[in-house]
Amino acid sequence: MHESRLFKIMYHLLDKGQATAQELAEKFEVSVRTIYRDIDALSGAGVPIYTEAGRNGGIHLMNDFVLDKAVLSEEEKQEILTSLQSINFMNNIGSNQTLQKLSAVFNMSSENWLEVDFSRWGNKGTDNEKFELLKSAVIHQKCVKISYANSYGGICERIVQPLKMSYKSMSWYLKAYCMKKQDYRIFKLNRIIDLEILAESFCKSSFPELDETLGQSCNTIILHFPKNMSYRVYDEFDKTRVSKKENGDLIVSVEMPEDEWLIGYLLSFGTQVDIIEPIYLRDIVAEQAKKIYEKYTL
Protein backbone atom coordinates (compact mmCIF):
# COMPACT_ATOMS: atom_id res chain seq x y z
CA MET A 1 0.00 0.00 0.00
CA HIS A 2 2.85 2.37 0.87
CA GLU A 3 4.60 1.81 -2.50
CA SER A 4 1.29 2.20 -4.35
CA ARG A 5 0.64 5.53 -2.64
CA LEU A 6 4.11 6.80 -3.57
CA PHE A 7 3.44 6.10 -7.22
CA LYS A 8 0.01 7.75 -7.00
CA ILE A 9 1.57 10.84 -5.45
CA MET A 10 4.05 11.02 -8.35
CA TYR A 11 1.25 10.57 -10.91
CA HIS A 12 -0.88 13.24 -9.23
CA LEU A 13 1.99 15.74 -9.29
CA LEU A 14 2.79 14.95 -12.92
CA ASP A 15 -0.85 15.38 -13.84
CA LYS A 16 -1.65 18.50 -11.78
CA GLY A 17 1.74 20.18 -11.64
CA GLN A 18 1.69 20.74 -7.89
CA ALA A 19 -0.31 20.05 -4.73
CA THR A 20 -0.28 20.94 -1.07
CA ALA A 21 0.40 18.39 1.64
CA GLN A 22 -3.15 18.92 2.92
CA GLU A 23 -4.63 18.18 -0.53
CA LEU A 24 -2.60 14.98 -0.83
CA ALA A 25 -3.50 13.93 2.71
CA GLU A 26 -7.21 14.31 1.95
CA LYS A 27 -6.93 12.57 -1.42
CA PHE A 28 -5.11 9.51 -0.07
CA GLU A 29 -6.85 9.53 3.33
CA VAL A 30 -3.70 9.76 5.43
CA SER A 31 -2.27 12.40 7.74
CA VAL A 32 -0.21 15.39 6.60
CA ARG A 33 2.69 13.96 8.58
CA THR A 34 2.45 10.72 6.54
CA ILE A 35 2.54 12.74 3.29
CA TYR A 36 5.74 14.47 4.38
CA ARG A 37 7.26 11.08 5.23
CA ASP A 38 6.28 9.91 1.74
CA ILE A 39 7.95 12.99 0.22
CA ASP A 40 11.12 12.21 2.16
CA ALA A 41 10.98 8.59 0.93
CA LEU A 42 10.65 9.70 -2.68
CA SER A 43 13.46 12.19 -2.32
CA GLY A 44 15.67 9.53 -0.71
CA ALA A 45 14.97 7.26 -3.68
CA GLY A 46 16.35 9.87 -6.07
CA VAL A 47 13.08 11.42 -7.22
CA PRO A 48 13.61 15.20 -7.66
CA ILE A 49 10.64 16.26 -5.56
CA TYR A 50 10.66 19.48 -3.58
CA THR A 51 8.42 21.78 -1.55
CA GLU A 52 8.03 25.50 -2.05
CA ALA A 53 6.74 27.86 0.61
CA GLY A 54 4.52 30.85 0.04
CA ARG A 55 1.03 31.63 -1.21
CA ASN A 56 1.45 29.74 -4.50
CA GLY A 57 3.77 27.12 -3.08
CA GLY A 58 3.29 23.43 -2.60
CA ILE A 59 4.88 20.13 -3.52
CA HIS A 60 6.42 19.83 -7.00
CA LEU A 61 8.42 17.53 -9.23
CA MET A 62 11.23 19.05 -11.22
CA ASN A 63 10.30 19.85 -14.81
CA ASP A 64 10.95 17.08 -17.36
CA PHE A 65 11.89 14.60 -14.62
CA VAL A 66 10.18 11.65 -16.34
CA LEU A 67 11.32 12.60 -19.81
CA ASP A 68 14.93 12.72 -18.69
CA LYS A 69 14.71 9.18 -17.33
CA ALA A 70 12.42 7.62 -19.96
CA VAL A 71 13.76 4.93 -22.25
CA LEU A 72 11.12 5.61 -24.92
CA SER A 73 11.59 8.02 -27.79
CA GLU A 74 9.09 10.83 -28.44
CA GLU A 75 7.68 8.85 -31.37
CA GLU A 76 7.25 5.70 -29.27
CA LYS A 77 5.47 7.64 -26.54
CA GLN A 78 3.07 9.14 -29.07
CA GLU A 79 2.44 5.72 -30.61
CA ILE A 80 1.50 4.34 -27.19
CA LEU A 81 -0.88 7.21 -26.50
CA THR A 82 -2.38 6.96 -29.97
CA SER A 83 -2.92 3.21 -29.58
CA LEU A 84 -4.70 3.75 -26.26
CA GLN A 85 -6.84 6.45 -27.79
CA SER A 86 -7.76 4.27 -30.75
CA ILE A 87 -9.23 1.59 -28.46
CA ASN A 88 -11.03 4.14 -26.30
CA PHE A 89 -14.10 3.90 -28.56
CA MET A 90 -15.60 1.42 -26.08
CA ASN A 91 -15.96 4.26 -23.54
CA ASN A 92 -13.93 2.13 -21.18
CA ILE A 93 -13.17 4.11 -18.03
CA GLY A 94 -10.06 2.09 -17.27
CA SER A 95 -8.60 2.77 -20.68
CA ASN A 96 -9.36 6.48 -20.35
CA GLN A 97 -7.63 6.65 -16.96
CA THR A 98 -4.61 4.83 -18.37
CA LEU A 99 -4.47 7.31 -21.24
CA GLN A 100 -4.57 10.24 -18.80
CA LYS A 101 -1.87 8.73 -16.59
CA LEU A 102 0.52 8.00 -19.42
CA SER A 103 -0.10 11.44 -20.93
CA ALA A 104 1.00 12.89 -17.61
CA VAL A 105 3.96 10.54 -17.24
CA PHE A 106 5.16 11.32 -20.78
CA ASN A 107 4.37 15.02 -20.30
CA MET A 108 2.62 15.15 -23.66
CA SER A 109 -0.93 15.03 -24.99
CA SER A 110 -2.40 12.62 -27.50
CA GLU A 111 -4.05 14.26 -30.49
CA ASN A 112 -7.71 13.33 -30.81
CA TRP A 113 -7.39 12.28 -34.46
CA LEU A 114 -9.28 8.99 -34.51
CA GLU A 115 -12.81 7.84 -33.71
CA VAL A 116 -13.81 4.18 -34.01
CA ASP A 117 -17.15 2.59 -33.17
CA PHE A 118 -17.79 -1.06 -34.05
CA SER A 119 -21.28 -1.16 -32.50
CA ARG A 120 -24.39 -1.45 -34.65
CA TRP A 121 -26.62 1.53 -35.37
CA GLY A 122 -28.94 2.30 -32.46
CA ASN A 123 -27.34 -0.32 -30.22
CA LYS A 124 -24.16 1.25 -28.92
CA GLY A 125 -24.75 0.67 -25.21
CA THR A 126 -25.72 -2.99 -25.48
CA ASP A 127 -22.94 -3.99 -27.87
CA ASN A 128 -20.25 -2.22 -25.91
CA GLU A 129 -21.47 -3.66 -22.61
CA LYS A 130 -21.36 -7.15 -24.13
CA PHE A 131 -17.83 -6.52 -25.39
CA GLU A 132 -16.66 -5.32 -21.97
CA LEU A 133 -18.17 -8.31 -20.15
CA LEU A 134 -16.55 -10.80 -22.52
CA LYS A 135 -13.23 -8.97 -22.37
CA SER A 136 -13.32 -9.19 -18.58
CA ALA A 137 -14.14 -12.91 -18.76
CA VAL A 138 -11.19 -13.54 -21.10
CA ILE A 139 -8.76 -11.59 -18.92
CA HIS A 140 -9.91 -13.11 -15.64
CA GLN A 141 -10.45 -16.60 -17.09
CA LYS A 142 -14.08 -16.94 -16.06
CA CYS A 143 -16.55 -19.29 -17.72
CA VAL A 144 -19.48 -17.66 -19.50
CA LYS A 145 -23.02 -18.88 -20.08
CA ILE A 146 -24.37 -17.62 -23.41
CA SER A 147 -27.62 -17.77 -25.35
CA TYR A 148 -26.62 -18.02 -28.99
CA ALA A 149 -28.54 -17.75 -32.26
CA ASN A 150 -26.97 -20.51 -34.34
CA SER A 151 -26.89 -20.82 -38.13
CA TYR A 152 -29.66 -23.44 -38.03
CA GLY A 153 -32.26 -20.94 -36.87
CA GLY A 154 -32.35 -22.03 -33.24
CA ILE A 155 -31.39 -20.46 -29.92
CA CYS A 156 -29.07 -22.63 -27.85
CA GLU A 157 -27.43 -22.22 -24.45
CA ARG A 158 -23.74 -22.97 -24.07
CA ILE A 159 -21.18 -22.70 -21.29
CA VAL A 160 -17.85 -21.67 -22.77
CA GLN A 161 -14.32 -20.88 -21.72
CA PRO A 162 -13.61 -17.56 -23.49
CA LEU A 163 -10.06 -17.48 -24.88
CA LYS A 164 -9.79 -14.56 -27.25
CA MET A 165 -11.73 -11.71 -28.88
CA SER A 166 -11.23 -11.48 -32.63
CA TYR A 167 -12.25 -8.84 -35.16
CA LYS A 168 -12.54 -10.01 -38.77
CA SER A 169 -14.44 -8.86 -41.84
CA MET A 170 -16.40 -6.11 -40.07
CA SER A 171 -17.54 -8.36 -37.20
CA TRP A 172 -16.42 -9.28 -33.67
CA TYR A 173 -16.03 -12.94 -32.74
CA LEU A 174 -15.36 -14.86 -29.53
CA LYS A 175 -12.93 -17.76 -29.76
CA ALA A 176 -13.75 -20.18 -26.96
CA TYR A 177 -13.77 -23.77 -25.75
CA CYS A 178 -17.35 -25.08 -25.69
CA MET A 179 -18.09 -27.33 -22.70
CA LYS A 180 -21.06 -28.98 -24.43
CA LYS A 181 -19.22 -29.86 -27.63
CA GLN A 182 -15.92 -30.47 -25.83
CA ASP A 183 -14.19 -28.64 -28.65
CA TYR A 184 -13.06 -25.20 -29.76
CA ARG A 185 -15.67 -22.96 -31.36
CA ILE A 186 -16.03 -19.44 -32.77
CA PHE A 187 -19.09 -17.40 -31.80
CA LYS A 188 -20.17 -14.21 -33.56
CA LEU A 189 -20.78 -11.50 -30.96
CA ASN A 190 -23.87 -10.12 -32.70
CA ARG A 191 -25.50 -13.53 -32.31
CA ILE A 192 -24.86 -13.75 -28.57
CA ILE A 193 -28.26 -12.66 -27.27
CA ASP A 194 -27.59 -12.94 -23.52
CA LEU A 195 -24.56 -13.77 -21.46
CA GLU A 196 -23.69 -14.34 -17.82
CA ILE A 197 -20.21 -14.46 -16.32
CA LEU A 198 -20.00 -17.46 -13.99
CA ALA A 199 -17.96 -17.85 -10.82
CA GLU A 200 -16.22 -20.91 -12.26
CA SER A 201 -12.64 -20.31 -13.41
CA PHE A 202 -10.63 -22.25 -15.97
CA CYS A 203 -7.01 -22.78 -16.95
CA LYS A 204 -6.41 -20.90 -20.15
CA SER A 205 -5.35 -22.82 -23.25
CA SER A 206 -4.34 -21.65 -26.70
CA PHE A 207 -6.95 -21.55 -29.42
CA PRO A 208 -5.70 -23.94 -32.13
CA GLU A 209 -4.16 -22.29 -35.17
CA LEU A 210 -6.50 -24.01 -37.54
CA ASP A 211 -8.63 -22.91 -40.44
CA GLU A 212 -11.08 -20.53 -38.74
CA THR A 213 -14.01 -22.16 -40.50
CA LEU A 214 -13.40 -25.11 -38.14
CA GLY A 215 -13.99 -27.95 -40.53
CA GLN A 216 -16.42 -26.22 -42.89
CA SER A 217 -15.91 -26.96 -46.56
CA CYS A 218 -14.23 -24.09 -48.41
CA ASN A 219 -14.23 -23.71 -52.17
CA THR A 220 -13.11 -21.04 -54.57
CA ILE A 221 -16.08 -18.82 -55.38
CA ILE A 222 -15.85 -16.68 -58.53
CA LEU A 223 -18.34 -13.83 -58.86
CA HIS A 224 -19.04 -11.22 -61.53
CA PHE A 225 -20.29 -7.76 -60.55
CA PRO A 226 -21.28 -4.80 -62.73
CA LYS A 227 -19.09 -1.72 -62.29
CA ASN A 228 -21.82 0.16 -60.40
CA MET A 229 -21.29 -2.33 -57.53
CA SER A 230 -17.65 -1.25 -57.02
CA TYR A 231 -18.52 0.50 -53.73
CA ARG A 232 -19.71 -2.73 -52.16
CA VAL A 233 -17.15 -5.03 -53.77
CA TYR A 234 -14.24 -3.03 -52.35
CA ASP A 235 -16.07 -2.73 -49.05
CA GLU A 236 -16.30 -6.48 -48.60
CA PHE A 237 -13.43 -8.06 -50.53
CA ASP A 238 -9.69 -7.49 -50.45
CA LYS A 239 -8.48 -5.69 -53.55
CA THR A 240 -6.04 -8.53 -54.26
CA ARG A 241 -9.09 -10.75 -54.86
CA VAL A 242 -10.61 -8.33 -57.37
CA SER A 243 -9.79 -7.95 -61.06
CA LYS A 244 -11.30 -5.40 -63.44
CA LYS A 245 -12.56 -6.12 -66.95
CA GLU A 246 -12.14 -3.69 -69.85
CA ASN A 247 -15.73 -2.45 -69.45
CA GLY A 248 -15.19 -1.73 -65.74
CA ASP A 249 -17.03 -4.81 -64.42
CA LEU A 250 -15.38 -6.67 -61.56
CA ILE A 251 -14.44 -10.32 -61.08
CA VAL A 252 -13.96 -11.57 -57.52
CA SER A 253 -12.22 -14.86 -56.71
CA VAL A 254 -12.26 -15.80 -53.03
CA GLU A 255 -12.18 -18.85 -50.74
CA MET A 256 -15.44 -19.08 -48.77
CA PRO A 257 -17.22 -21.75 -46.70
CA GLU A 258 -20.26 -23.22 -48.42
CA ASP A 259 -23.11 -23.00 -45.95
CA GLU A 260 -26.46 -21.29 -45.35
CA TRP A 261 -24.71 -18.01 -44.64
CA LEU A 262 -23.09 -17.98 -48.09
CA ILE A 263 -26.45 -18.46 -49.82
CA GLY A 264 -27.97 -15.59 -47.85
CA TYR A 265 -24.92 -13.46 -48.56
CA LEU A 266 -25.16 -14.00 -52.31
CA LEU A 267 -28.88 -13.25 -52.22
CA SER A 268 -28.11 -9.93 -50.54
CA PHE A 269 -26.66 -8.71 -53.86
CA GLY A 270 -29.97 -9.32 -55.62
CA THR A 271 -29.60 -9.23 -59.38
CA GLN A 272 -26.26 -7.43 -59.15
CA VAL A 273 -24.12 -10.57 -59.00
CA ASP A 274 -23.49 -13.40 -61.42
CA ILE A 275 -22.11 -16.66 -60.00
CA ILE A 276 -19.45 -17.95 -62.36
CA GLU A 277 -18.11 -20.81 -60.25
CA PRO A 278 -19.11 -23.24 -58.92
CA ILE A 279 -22.02 -23.59 -61.34
CA TYR A 280 -24.18 -25.63 -58.94
CA LEU A 281 -24.39 -22.64 -56.59
CA ARG A 282 -26.60 -20.93 -59.18
CA ASP A 283 -29.30 -23.57 -58.74
CA ILE A 284 -29.12 -23.40 -54.95
CA VAL A 285 -29.41 -19.59 -54.90
CA ALA A 286 -32.19 -19.66 -57.52
CA GLU A 287 -34.16 -22.19 -55.50
CA GLN A 288 -33.88 -20.09 -52.36
CA ALA A 289 -34.90 -16.96 -54.28
CA LYS A 290 -37.93 -18.85 -55.61
CA LYS A 291 -38.99 -19.77 -52.06
CA ILE A 292 -38.69 -16.13 -51.03
CA TYR A 293 -40.82 -15.06 -54.02
CA GLU A 294 -43.49 -17.67 -53.28
CA LYS A 295 -43.62 -16.64 -49.63
CA TYR A 296 -44.52 -13.05 -50.46
CA THR A 297 -46.86 -13.75 -53.39
CA LEU A 298 -49.25 -16.18 -51.63
C-alpha positions as CSV (number, residue, x, y, z in Angstrom):
1,M,0.0,0.0,0.0
2,H,2.9,2.4,0.9
3,E,4.6,1.8,-2.5
4,S,1.3,2.2,-4.3
5,R,0.6,5.5,-2.6
6,L,4.1,6.8,-3.6
7,F,3.4,6.1,-7.2
8,K,0.0,7.7,-7.0
9,I,1.6,10.8,-5.5
10,M,4.0,11.0,-8.4
11,Y,1.3,10.6,-10.9
12,H,-0.9,13.2,-9.2
13,L,2.0,15.7,-9.3
14,L,2.8,14.9,-12.9
15,D,-0.9,15.4,-13.8
16,K,-1.7,18.5,-11.8
17,G,1.7,20.2,-11.6
18,Q,1.7,20.7,-7.9
19,A,-0.3,20.0,-4.7
20,T,-0.3,20.9,-1.1
21,A,0.4,18.4,1.6
22,Q,-3.1,18.9,2.9
23,E,-4.6,18.2,-0.5
24,L,-2.6,15.0,-0.8
25,A,-3.5,13.9,2.7
26,E,-7.2,14.3,2.0
27,K,-6.9,12.6,-1.4
28,F,-5.1,9.5,-0.1
29,E,-6.9,9.5,3.3
30,V,-3.7,9.8,5.4
31,S,-2.3,12.4,7.7
32,V,-0.2,15.4,6.6
33,R,2.7,14.0,8.6
34,T,2.4,10.7,6.5
35,I,2.5,12.7,3.3
36,Y,5.7,14.5,4.4
37,R,7.3,11.1,5.2
38,D,6.3,9.9,1.7
39,I,7.9,13.0,0.2
40,D,11.1,12.2,2.2
41,A,11.0,8.6,0.9
42,L,10.6,9.7,-2.7
43,S,13.5,12.2,-2.3
44,G,15.7,9.5,-0.7
45,A,15.0,7.3,-3.7
46,G,16.3,9.9,-6.1
47,V,13.1,11.4,-7.2
48,P,13.6,15.2,-7.7
49,I,10.6,16.3,-5.6
50,Y,10.7,19.5,-3.6
51,T,8.4,21.8,-1.5
52,E,8.0,25.5,-2.1
53,A,6.7,27.9,0.6
54,G,4.5,30.9,0.0
55,R,1.0,31.6,-1.2
56,N,1.5,29.7,-4.5
57,G,3.8,27.1,-3.1
58,G,3.3,23.4,-2.6
59,I,4.9,20.1,-3.5
60,H,6.4,19.8,-7.0
61,L,8.4,17.5,-9.2
62,M,11.2,19.0,-11.2
63,N,10.3,19.8,-14.8
64,D,10.9,17.1,-17.4
65,F,11.9,14.6,-14.6
66,V,10.2,11.6,-16.3
67,L,11.3,12.6,-19.8
68,D,14.9,12.7,-18.7
69,K,14.7,9.2,-17.3
70,A,12.4,7.6,-20.0
71,V,13.8,4.9,-22.3
72,L,11.1,5.6,-24.9
73,S,11.6,8.0,-27.8
74,E,9.1,10.8,-28.4
75,E,7.7,8.9,-31.4
76,E,7.3,5.7,-29.3
77,K,5.5,7.6,-26.5
78,Q,3.1,9.1,-29.1
79,E,2.4,5.7,-30.6
80,I,1.5,4.3,-27.2
81,L,-0.9,7.2,-26.5
82,T,-2.4,7.0,-30.0
83,S,-2.9,3.2,-29.6
84,L,-4.7,3.7,-26.3
85,Q,-6.8,6.5,-27.8
86,S,-7.8,4.3,-30.8
87,I,-9.2,1.6,-28.5
88,N,-11.0,4.1,-26.3
89,F,-14.1,3.9,-28.6
90,M,-15.6,1.4,-26.1
91,N,-16.0,4.3,-23.5
92,N,-13.9,2.1,-21.2
93,I,-13.2,4.1,-18.0
94,G,-10.1,2.1,-17.3
95,S,-8.6,2.8,-20.7
96,N,-9.4,6.5,-20.4
97,Q,-7.6,6.7,-17.0
98,T,-4.6,4.8,-18.4
99,L,-4.5,7.3,-21.2
100,Q,-4.6,10.2,-18.8
101,K,-1.9,8.7,-16.6
102,L,0.5,8.0,-19.4
103,S,-0.1,11.4,-20.9
104,A,1.0,12.9,-17.6
105,V,4.0,10.5,-17.2
106,F,5.2,11.3,-20.8
107,N,4.4,15.0,-20.3
108,M,2.6,15.1,-23.7
109,S,-0.9,15.0,-25.0
110,S,-2.4,12.6,-27.5
111,E,-4.0,14.3,-30.5
112,N,-7.7,13.3,-30.8
113,W,-7.4,12.3,-34.5
114,L,-9.3,9.0,-34.5
115,E,-12.8,7.8,-33.7
116,V,-13.8,4.2,-34.0
117,D,-17.1,2.6,-33.2
118,F,-17.8,-1.1,-34.1
119,S,-21.3,-1.2,-32.5
120,R,-24.4,-1.4,-34.6
121,W,-26.6,1.5,-35.4
122,G,-28.9,2.3,-32.5
123,N,-27.3,-0.3,-30.2
124,K,-24.2,1.3,-28.9
125,G,-24.7,0.7,-25.2
126,T,-25.7,-3.0,-25.5
127,D,-22.9,-4.0,-27.9
128,N,-20.2,-2.2,-25.9
129,E,-21.5,-3.7,-22.6
130,K,-21.4,-7.2,-24.1
131,F,-17.8,-6.5,-25.4
132,E,-16.7,-5.3,-22.0
133,L,-18.2,-8.3,-20.1
134,L,-16.5,-10.8,-22.5
135,K,-13.2,-9.0,-22.4
136,S,-13.3,-9.2,-18.6
137,A,-14.1,-12.9,-18.8
138,V,-11.2,-13.5,-21.1
139,I,-8.8,-11.6,-18.9
140,H,-9.9,-13.1,-15.6
141,Q,-10.4,-16.6,-17.1
142,K,-14.1,-16.9,-16.1
143,C,-16.5,-19.3,-17.7
144,V,-19.5,-17.7,-19.5
145,K,-23.0,-18.9,-20.1
146,I,-24.4,-17.6,-23.4
147,S,-27.6,-17.8,-25.3
148,Y,-26.6,-18.0,-29.0
149,A,-28.5,-17.8,-32.3
150,N,-27.0,-20.5,-34.3
151,S,-26.9,-20.8,-38.1
152,Y,-29.7,-23.4,-38.0
153,G,-32.3,-20.9,-36.9
154,G,-32.3,-22.0,-33.2
155,I,-31.4,-20.5,-29.9
156,C,-29.1,-22.6,-27.8
157,E,-27.4,-22.2,-24.5
158,R,-23.7,-23.0,-24.1
159,I,-21.2,-22.7,-21.3
160,V,-17.9,-21.7,-22.8
161,Q,-14.3,-20.9,-21.7
162,P,-13.6,-17.6,-23.5
163,L,-10.1,-17.5,-24.9
164,K,-9.8,-14.6,-27.2
165,M,-11.7,-11.7,-28.9
166,S,-11.2,-11.5,-32.6
167,Y,-12.2,-8.8,-35.2
168,K,-12.5,-10.0,-38.8
169,S,-14.4,-8.9,-41.8
170,M,-16.4,-6.1,-40.1
171,S,-17.5,-8.4,-37.2
172,W,-16.4,-9.3,-33.7
173,Y,-16.0,-12.9,-32.7
174,L,-15.4,-14.9,-29.5
175,K,-12.9,-17.8,-29.8
176,A,-13.8,-20.2,-27.0
177,Y,-13.8,-23.8,-25.7
178,C,-17.4,-25.1,-25.7
179,M,-18.1,-27.3,-22.7
180,K,-21.1,-29.0,-24.4
181,K,-19.2,-29.9,-27.6
182,Q,-15.9,-30.5,-25.8
183,D,-14.2,-28.6,-28.6
184,Y,-13.1,-25.2,-29.8
185,R,-15.7,-23.0,-31.4
186,I,-16.0,-19.4,-32.8
187,F,-19.1,-17.4,-31.8
188,K,-20.2,-14.2,-33.6
189,L,-20.8,-11.5,-31.0
190,N,-23.9,-10.1,-32.7
191,R,-25.5,-13.5,-32.3
192,I,-24.9,-13.7,-28.6
193,I,-28.3,-12.7,-27.3
194,D,-27.6,-12.9,-23.5
195,L,-24.6,-13.8,-21.5
196,E,-23.7,-14.3,-17.8
197,I,-20.2,-14.5,-16.3
198,L,-20.0,-17.5,-14.0
199,A,-18.0,-17.9,-10.8
200,E,-16.2,-20.9,-12.3
201,S,-12.6,-20.3,-13.4
202,F,-10.6,-22.3,-16.0
203,C,-7.0,-22.8,-17.0
204,K,-6.4,-20.9,-20.2
205,S,-5.3,-22.8,-23.2
206,S,-4.3,-21.6,-26.7
207,F,-7.0,-21.5,-29.4
208,P,-5.7,-23.9,-32.1
209,E,-4.2,-22.3,-35.2
210,L,-6.5,-24.0,-37.5
211,D,-8.6,-22.9,-40.4
212,E,-11.1,-20.5,-38.7
213,T,-14.0,-22.2,-40.5
214,L,-13.4,-25.1,-38.1
215,G,-14.0,-27.9,-40.5
216,Q,-16.4,-26.2,-42.9
217,S,-15.9,-27.0,-46.6
218,C,-14.2,-24.1,-48.4
219,N,-14.2,-23.7,-52.2
220,T,-13.1,-21.0,-54.6
221,I,-16.1,-18.8,-55.4
222,I,-15.9,-16.7,-58.5
223,L,-18.3,-13.8,-58.9
224,H,-19.0,-11.2,-61.5
225,F,-20.3,-7.8,-60.5
226,P,-21.3,-4.8,-62.7
227,K,-19.1,-1.7,-62.3
228,N,-21.8,0.2,-60.4
229,M,-21.3,-2.3,-57.5
230,S,-17.7,-1.2,-57.0
231,Y,-18.5,0.5,-53.7
232,R,-19.7,-2.7,-52.2
233,V,-17.2,-5.0,-53.8
234,Y,-14.2,-3.0,-52.4
235,D,-16.1,-2.7,-49.0
236,E,-16.3,-6.5,-48.6
237,F,-13.4,-8.1,-50.5
238,D,-9.7,-7.5,-50.4
239,K,-8.5,-5.7,-53.6
240,T,-6.0,-8.5,-54.3
241,R,-9.1,-10.7,-54.9
242,V,-10.6,-8.3,-57.4
243,S,-9.8,-7.9,-61.1
244,K,-11.3,-5.4,-63.4
245,K,-12.6,-6.1,-67.0
246,E,-12.1,-3.7,-69.8
247,N,-15.7,-2.4,-69.5
248,G,-15.2,-1.7,-65.7
249,D,-17.0,-4.8,-64.4
250,L,-15.4,-6.7,-61.6
251,I,-14.4,-10.3,-61.1
252,V,-14.0,-11.6,-57.5
253,S,-12.2,-14.9,-56.7
254,V,-12.3,-15.8,-53.0
255,E,-12.2,-18.8,-50.7
256,M,-15.4,-19.1,-48.8
257,P,-17.2,-21.7,-46.7
258,E,-20.3,-23.2,-48.4
259,D,-23.1,-23.0,-46.0
260,E,-26.5,-21.3,-45.4
261,W,-24.7,-18.0,-44.6
262,L,-23.1,-18.0,-48.1
263,I,-26.4,-18.5,-49.8
264,G,-28.0,-15.6,-47.9
265,Y,-24.9,-13.5,-48.6
266,L,-25.2,-14.0,-52.3
267,L,-28.9,-13.3,-52.2
268,S,-28.1,-9.9,-50.5
269,F,-26.7,-8.7,-53.9
270,G,-30.0,-9.3,-55.6
271,T,-29.6,-9.2,-59.4
272,Q,-26.3,-7.4,-59.1
273,V,-24.1,-10.6,-59.0
274,D,-23.5,-13.4,-61.4
275,I,-22.1,-16.7,-60.0
276,I,-19.4,-18.0,-62.4
277,E,-18.1,-20.8,-60.2
278,P,-19.1,-23.2,-58.9
279,I,-22.0,-23.6,-61.3
280,Y,-24.2,-25.6,-58.9
281,L,-24.4,-22.6,-56.6
282,R,-26.6,-20.9,-59.2
283,D,-29.3,-23.6,-58.7
284,I,-29.1,-23.4,-55.0
285,V,-29.4,-19.6,-54.9
286,A,-32.2,-19.7,-57.5
287,E,-34.2,-22.2,-55.5
288,Q,-33.9,-20.1,-52.4
289,A,-34.9,-17.0,-54.3
290,K,-37.9,-18.9,-55.6
291,K,-39.0,-19.8,-52.1
292,I,-38.7,-16.1,-51.0
293,Y,-40.8,-15.1,-54.0
294,E,-43.5,-17.7,-53.3
295,K,-43.6,-16.6,-49.6
296,Y,-44.5,-13.0,-50.5
297,T,-46.9,-13.7,-53.4
298,L,-49.3,-16.2,-51.6
